[in-house]
């Protein structure tokens, strides 16, 4: 279980996240994280949060973002809020680390999703873009469908695919959440 002050690391995408406020501490209202993205780092995929807003406040470096169809570069002091249902992705747009605080409202299963995806990457169970194989992804996506979706195909089509793919993934032993090898979360050193 994630607690305030915990830091997790995704060695594939170059993201390091420290939890500043957890869903338990906010009664499910929000998750607040500080994210540091290494040069050439990125979020694993463009995505949509169907019922959550995500507020990005840049503290250091240059954050590249695509929100809807609009690409933008955010500098220290810039703040962008991504409304529910809006396609978005981000990346480090500089040769230095970028650091930003992100607030996700409501929390839903956001912490579990991050812990799962970062844990799989730390265990070497993702591709070079930070995504697990399609059957494992189906199991995870079905479990977290209210928290995150792909921007395409439409949600109804994704549901149909998950009805078929998730049971197959479960059949071969994939679980919707990840406990990294050794039973220890993908906590970053120091």
Helices and strands as residue ranges (DSSP letters): E 7-10, E 15-21, E 30-37, E 53-60, E 63-67, E 70-74, E 79-82, E 88-92, E 98-105, H 110-122, H 134-143, H 155-171, G 181-183
